[in-house]
C-alpha cells in the first residue's frame, strides 16, 4: 500500500476578508453562488464540500483553489 500525503486532511484556515476572496472565486468560477460561498468560522468543511459539489472537484483541488485567493501573510 502506498503512503498517502496527508495534505488533504490538513485544516483550511480562512484568513483576511472572506467577502473579497468570495468575489475573486466567483470571478474565476461564475457557477459558484453566494450560497455556495457562505462562510462561518469553524465550518470550513461545509464550505469546502459545497464548492466541491458545485465545481465537481476533489477536496484537495478546492483547498488549493481557496488558498490561491487567500492574502499572503508575511
C-alpha positions as CSV (number, residue, x, y, z in Angstrom):
1,X,0.0,0.0,0.0
2,X,1.3,3.4,-1.0
3,X,1.8,6.1,1.7
4,X,-0.7,8.9,1.3
5,X,0.1,12.6,1.6
6,X,-2.0,13.9,4.5
7,X,-2.2,17.4,3.0
8,X,-5.9,16.9,2.2
9,X,-6.7,16.3,5.9
10,X,-4.9,19.5,6.8
11,X,-7.4,22.1,8.2
12,X,-8.0,25.0,5.9
13,X,-7.9,28.3,7.8
14,X,-9.7,31.2,6.2
15,X,-7.9,34.5,6.8
16,X,-8.4,38.0,5.6
17,X,-11.5,39.5,4.1
18,X,-13.6,36.5,3.0
19,X,-16.1,38.6,1.0
20,X,-13.3,39.8,-1.2
21,X,-12.0,36.2,-1.6
22,X,-15.5,35.0,-2.4
23,X,-15.8,37.7,-5.1
24,X,-12.4,36.6,-6.5
25,X,-13.7,33.0,-6.6
26,X,-17.0,34.0,-8.3
27,X,-15.0,35.8,-10.9
28,X,-12.9,32.7,-11.6
29,X,-15.8,30.3,-11.3
30,X,-19.0,32.0,-12.3
31,X,-21.0,28.9,-11.5
32,X,-20.4,29.5,-7.7
33,X,-23.2,31.2,-5.9
34,X,-23.3,33.3,-2.8
35,X,-24.9,30.4,-1.1
36,X,-22.0,28.1,-2.1
37,X,-19.6,30.6,-0.7
38,X,-21.3,31.3,2.6
39,X,-18.7,31.0,5.3
40,X,-18.9,30.6,9.0
41,X,-15.9,30.3,11.3
42,X,-15.3,26.7,12.3
43,X,-17.4,25.4,9.4
44,X,-14.7,25.4,6.8
45,X,-15.5,21.8,5.9
46,X,-19.1,22.7,4.9
47,X,-17.7,25.5,2.6
48,X,-15.3,23.1,1.0
49,X,-18.0,20.4,0.5
50,X,-20.4,22.9,-1.2
51,X,-17.6,24.1,-3.5
52,X,-16.5,20.5,-4.3
53,X,-20.1,19.7,-5.4
54,X,-20.6,22.8,-7.5
55,X,-17.2,22.6,-9.3
56,X,-17.1,18.8,-9.4
57,X,-13.6,18.8,-8.0
58,X,-11.8,16.9,-5.2
59,X,-11.2,18.3,-1.8
60,X,-7.5,18.8,-2.4
61,X,-8.3,20.8,-5.6
62,X,-10.8,23.0,-3.8
63,X,-8.4,23.7,-0.9
64,X,-5.7,24.7,-3.4
65,X,-8.2,27.0,-5.2
66,X,-9.2,28.7,-2.0
67,X,-5.6,29.1,-0.9
68,X,-4.8,30.9,-4.2
69,X,-7.2,33.7,-3.3
70,X,-6.0,33.9,0.3
71,X,-4.0,37.0,1.1
72,X,-0.2,36.4,1.5
73,X,0.8,36.8,5.1
74,X,4.3,37.8,5.9
